[in-house]
Amino acid sequence: MTQMADVDDGVSELARAWARVRANLRRSAGARVFDQWLAPIALVDGDDIVDVRLTLPSAFATNWVKSHYADRLLHEFRAVLPGVRSVAIDTVARAAAPVVLTAPVAAAPAPVAAPAASSAAAEPPSLDPRLTFERFVVDASNMVALNAAQALAAPGAVRFSPLFIHGGTGQGKTHLMNAIAHRFLADHPQARVMLMSAERFMFEFVAAMRARDTFAFKAKLRSCDLLLIDDLQFIAGKDVTQDEFFHTVNEIMAAGKRLVIAADRAPQALDGIEPRILGRLGAGLVVDIRPSSLELRRTILARRVAEMPDVRVPEAVLDLLAERITTSIRELEGALTRVTAYAMLTGQAIDLAFATQTLGDMLRGHQRRVTIDQIQKLVCDHFELKPLDLLSARRARAVARPRQIAMYLSKRLTTRSLPEIGRKFGGRDHSTVIHAVRRIEELRDSDREVDQAVHMLLGQLGA
C-alpha cells in the first residue's frame, strides 16, 4: 500500500498530493521559511489534477512565492502526480488571471490533416506579467539591446532575425525576452509565441525521442511566429540537441519569422556550440547588455519602491543596496524584496541597521575583493605620493604615515599574510607591518586627521 493510500478515502487525490507536497516543502525549505511564506498557500481542490491551482491571501506573498518557489512547486507536484502539467499561483482576493508555469513535457501530437489549426490553438506562452518594456529601466549599458528588442517586436516586416542578446546573469536578458513576447502578442493576439530555456528545449526533445514522437515537437516549435530561446550556453556539447536546434533555427529563418536567442556570452565566445549554429546566429543582429552602472541600479530601486506605495525605504538603504550588489539586477531586486518583506513580517521600520542585519550574508558576499595594489594606488592619490614612495626606505612623516595607513588597510581588507604584506611594501619584515597596524589603530583614537583619512579611504574601497 502506498503512502498516499493511507490518507482518508474521502480526501481527493489532488488533496492527498498537496499534503505530501507541503510536507516535502517543509523539510526542504526549513520551518522558518515554510511558516512565513509557504504555509499560507491554499489548494483550489477539484477534479482537475492536470492544471493545479494554488492561492495566497495577498499579492505581495503571491509575487514572492512565484519568484522563489514556482518551479519547485511544479517539480514537487509532478514527483507525486506525474500527470500534472502546470501550477497556477494566484491571489485569492483578486480576479486577475493567474500566471501559468507550463511543465517541460512533450506536446501531444498535432492532427496531421490540419496543420494550420495547430497554430491557432497554440497554448499561451509562460510569460511573467511584470517583465514588460514599460518596466525596463534603460541607460547606456542596455539602450542598444532595448531598441533592438522593441524593433523586433514591432508590427510589420521583420527587419532582422535572429536577434541575439548576450550579457551577464541577471542583467535583463530574460526581461527583454518577456517584453518582446508581450508586445508582439498585444499586436498579434492570435500569433503563436513560445518562450523557453535551452535546457527545456533539450528536455522536451529528449522526451520526444524516447516517446518516438519527435514530429509533434518539431511541429510545435517550427510553427511559431515568434520563438524565444534563453540560456543557449546550456546546450553546449549536446550534439543531438544542437542538430535539432540548428534545423529549428533554419526553419524559422527560412519562413521569415521572428527568432530571439539569449546567452551569457557573445556567439564567438560560446564554447561547445557548433560553428554552423554560431554562423546562423551571427547572421542576425547581435547586441550586448553591459554590467549595470551605479546610477542604473539606483534608478531601478527607486522605480521598484515607487511601485510599493505602502512601503517606506530610506534613501540611505537604497544607496547601500545599489553600491554593494553590483553583479545582478535580479539579485538587487531580490534584496529589496527581502528587506521589505522582513519589515512587513516583523513590523520593524526599515533603516540601515535593519537592512544590514537582514541582508548580512548577501552583503558580505558582495564585498569588493580589494587588492594591495589598489590600496597603494588609492593611498598615493590621496596623499599625492608616487607609488615608489611607499616602497622606499624614506622615513619622513609625509611618507611614513601614508605607508603605515596603507599597511593597516592591507591587513584589514585583504587576506594576505603579514609577510606577504611586508614584501609588497619594499620587502619589509612582518614586524614592521604589525607596528604599522597598531600605530594607526592608536592614532585613529587620538588623531582626528588620521581617522578622517582612514575613514575616507575605507569608503572609497567599498569597506
N, C-alpha and C positions, 0 to 999 in steps of 0.2 A: 504494500500500500504506500503511495507517495505521500510526501509531506502535505501537499495541498488537499489530499483526500481526507486528512484528519480534521479539517475545518468543518464546521456545521454544514450539513447538506442544504440548508435554507439559504446559504450565502451564495451569491453568484460567482461564476468562475472568475470574472474580472475583479470582484472584490477580494477574492482569495489571493489573486496575483498581486493586488495592491498591498495587501497585508505583508506579503513576502518582500515586495519592493521596499516598503517602509523599513522593515527590519534590516534589510541589507544596507540601505542608506544610513541608518543609524549607526551601524557598525563601521562603515567605511568613512563617513563624514565626521563621526565623533558626536558625543551628546550635545556639546555646546552649539555647534553649527546646526545640527538637526533640530534642536529645540527652538532656536531663534528663527530659522528660515524654512525648514522643510516640514516640520510638524504641522503648520497651519494649512498645508496643501490638502485639498479635498478632492476625492474622486467623484466624477459625474457617472454614476453607475447606470448600466443599461445593457441592451442586447449586443451592442456593437463592441466586439473585442478586437477589432482591427485598427480603428482610429480612436485612441484613448483620449479622454478629455479630463483635464485637471483644472481646479480653480484655486485662487488665493483671494483673501479679503481686501487687498489694497494693490493699487497699480505699482507702487514702489516695490513691494515684495515680489510682485509678478515679474517686473523687469529684472530684479536681482536674480531670481531663480532661473529665468530664461538665459541670462548672461553666464551663469556659473554652473547650472545643473541640467540644462535642457538635454544635452547629448547623453548625460549619464542616466537620466530618467528613461530615455528611449532605450538605451542599452539594457538597463535593468528589467524593463518590461519585456523586451524581446528574449532575455535569458529565461524568463518564466513562461511567457507565451510567445513562441516563435512566430505566430501569425500576426503579431502587432506590426502595423505598418507605420504609424505615426503617433506622436503625442502632442496634443494641443494644450497650451497653458494660457489661461485667461483670468481676468479679474471678475469676480462674481458680481460686483456692483455695476459693471459696465456691459453694454450690449455690443461692444465692438467685436468684430470677428477675431478669433484667436490666430496667432501665428503658428502655422503648422510646420513641424520639422519632419520631413519625409525620411523614412528609414532607407538605408542603402541596400535595397533589394532589387533584383532584376525585374524589369517591367514585364507585364503579361503580353503575350503575342498579339500584335495588331492584326485585324482582319486583312487577309491578303487581297481580297477582292475590292476593298475600298480604302486604299492608302491615303486618299485625301482626307477622309473623315478622321484619321488618327491625329492630324494636326489640329483640327478644330476642337477635338475633345481632349486636348492635352491637359494634364494635371497642372495646377498652378505652381509656379516655382516657389521654393522655400526662401523667401526674402525677409530681411529684417526691416520692419517698417520705420525704424529710426534712421537708417542709413540712406539718406537722400542727398541730392545736390544742395538743397537748401540748408542742411545741417553740416555740410562740409566746409570747414574753415580753411581759407586759402591764403597763401603768401608766396614768396618767390620760390620756395622749396618744392611746391606742388602745383604751381599755376599751370604749367605746360600739360601735366597729366590731367588736371581738371578740364582744361579747354579741349583736350583730345577726347576725353570721355564724353563731354557734352556734344561734341561734334558727331561722334559715332552714334549716340543715342537719338540724334535729331532726325525728324522725318525726311523723306526724300531719298535720292540715290545714295548708295554707300560710297563715301569719299575714300575710305581706306579700310582694309580688313586683311589680316587681323590687326588689332590693337594689342600691343604687348606692354604691360605695365610692370616695372620692377622697382623694388625698394626693400628696405629692412622690415623686419617683423613689426607689426603694429603701427606702421606709418600711414595707413589709409588706403591700401590697395583694395582690400575687401569692401571698404566703404564705397569706393568709386564703382566697383563692380555691381553692388546692390543698387547704387544710384542710377547707373546706366539701365539696369533692368526695370526699375520703377518708372523712369522717364519714357523708355521705349513702350512699355505696356500702357502707359497713360495715353500715348498717341496711337497705339495699335492694340486695343483691348483683346482682339481675337488672335493675336500673334502667339506662336509657340516659343516660349523662352525657358531656358534651363541654365541654372547656376549650380555648379558642383565643384568639389575639390578634385584634384588629380587623383588623390587617394581613393575617393569614392568612384571615380571613373574606372580605376583599376579593379576595385572590389566588385563592382557590378559586371564588368567584362569577364572576370574570372568566374563569377557565379553563373553567368550566361553560358560560358564554355562548359562548365560542369553539368549544366542542365541541358546541354546540346541545343541551345536556343539562342544563338548569337544574332539571329535575324531580327528579333524584337529589339535587342539592344542597339544594333546598328540603325534600325528604322527610327527609334526614339530620338537618337542624337542627330542624325542627319536630316531629319525633317524640321529641325529647329530653325526659326527665323533669326534668333539671337542665342548663341551658345557662349557661355562664360565658364572658363576653367581656371580655378585658383590653385596656387601652390604647385606649379608644374614640376618643381625640383623633386617631388616625391615619387615620380615615375622613373627617375634616373636609374639606369641599369636594368630596367624591366623590359626586356626585348620584345616579348609578345605583346605587352600592353602598348609599347611605343609603336609597334607596327599598326595596331588598330587606331591609335591616336593619329598617326600620320594620315591614314586613309580618311578618317573623320575630318581632319583639317582640310584635306584636299577637296572632299565633297562639299563642305561648307563654302570654301573659297570659290570653287568652280560654279556654284549656284548663285554667287553674288550676294550671299547672306553675311550677316554680321558675326564676327568672332572676336572674343576678348580673352587674352591669356595673361595670367599674373604669375610672377615668381620672385624669389628673393634676390636674384641676380640677373644681370643682362644676359641675353641669349648666348653670346660668345663665351660667357663665364660659367655656363651650366655644364658641369662635368657629368658624363654618363648619359647625355641626351644625344640621340643620333643626329649626325650632320644634316641629313635630309630634312629633319624636323626643324632644326635651327635655321636652315635655309628658307623654309616656308615662313617661319615667324619673322625672320629678318626682312622679308619682302613687304611687310606691312609697316606700320608706324611703331617705333619703339620709344617709349618715354619713361622717365625715372621719377621717383619721389625721393628727394634727398632728406637727410636727417633734419628733424624739425628744429627751428630756432627757438630761443627763449621767448621771443615775442609771440610766436605762433602758439607755443604751449600755454602761455599766459592768456592769450585770447580765447583759446579753446576752453580753458577752465572758466573764464568769465561767462562765456556763452552757456556752458552747462549749468552754472549756478543760476543764471537768468531763467533757465527752464524749471527751476525749483523755487517758486516764489515764497514758499513757507520755510525755506532754509536760509540761515544767515551764515556765511563763511567769511571771516575777516580777510582783508587783502593780504596780510602777512602770511596767512596759511596758504593762500593761492600762490604767493611768491615762493614759499618753501617747496611746494609740490612742483612748480614749474622749473625751479632751479635744480632740484635733486633727482627728479625722474625724467631722464632725458632720452632714453633709448626707444621708448614705445608710447605712442599716443594712446593705444588701447590700455596699457598699464597705467598711464597717467589718469585716464578717466576712471579706471577701476579704483585707483587710490582715492579719488574724490568721492566715489560712491561708498567706499568703505568708511571714510570719515563721517559722512553724513548719515549713513545707516547706523553706525555705532552711537552717534549722538542722539538719534531718534530712539534707539532701543534703550539707552541708559538715561535719557533725559538730561544729559550734560550739554553745556554750551561749548561750541567749537572755538578753541583758541590754539595758539602754537603748542602749548604743553599737551593738550588733548590730542592734537594731530600727531605730534611726535611719538606719544605713547601708543596711539592706535596703529601707527604705521612703522613702528620701530624696526622690525626685520626688513621691511621693504626699503626704508630709507637707508639703512645700513648697507643693504645690498647694492644701492645705487651711489654709494660714496665714491668719489673720484679716486682712482689709483694714482696717487701723487708720487713722482719720482724725485730723487735728489737733484737731478739736473734741472727740473722745473723749479724746485725750491731755490737753488743757487741763482738761476736767472732772475727770478722774481725779487729776491733779496738785493741783487746787484742793481736792478732797475729802481727799486725803492730808495736805496741809499746812494745811487749814482756812482757805482763802482764798476770796475771791469771784472769779468769772470776770473782772470788770473789773480786778482787781489785776494780772493777767498782761498786760493791755493798757495799763496806766497807765505814767506816767513815774517812778513811785516807785523809788528805788534802795536802799532799806533791804534789808539782807541777808535778812530774813524774807520779802521778796517777790522780790528779785533772784535768789536762789539757786533757788527753785522755778521761776521763769521760765526760767532757764538750763537746768534739768533738762527742762522741757517742750520747749524748743527742741532740745535734744540728742535726746530721744526722737522728736521730729517728723522730724529729719534721718535718724535710724536706721531708723525704722519706716514711713515713708511715702515716696512717690516725688516729693513736692513739691520744687520747686527752692528754693534759698536765698532768693531774693527773695520767692517765694510764702510761705515760712515767716515771713519778716520782716513781711510785710503782715498775716498772721494774728495777730501779736503787737503790734498797735498801730501798724502802718506803720513798723516798724524797718528799718534798712538791712541788706543781706545780710552786711556785715562784722560786724555785731552778732551775727548767728546763728553765723558762723564762730568768733567769740571765745567764745560760749557753749558750743559743741560742744567746742572744745579745752579750755576750763576744766573742764568736767565730766569729760572723759577724764583730765585730770591728777588731779582730786580723787578719782576712783574708785580711783586707786592709793595715795593718801595719806590720804584721809578716810573712815574706816570708816562713819560715819553717812551720808554722801552715797552711798557704794557700796551700802549696805543699802537705802536709799530707792529708788535706781535699780533694783536687783535686784527689789525687791518690785513696783514699778510695771511692769517688764517682764513679770513673771509674771502680773499682773492683765490685761495687754494681750495675753496669749497668745503672747508672743515668747520 
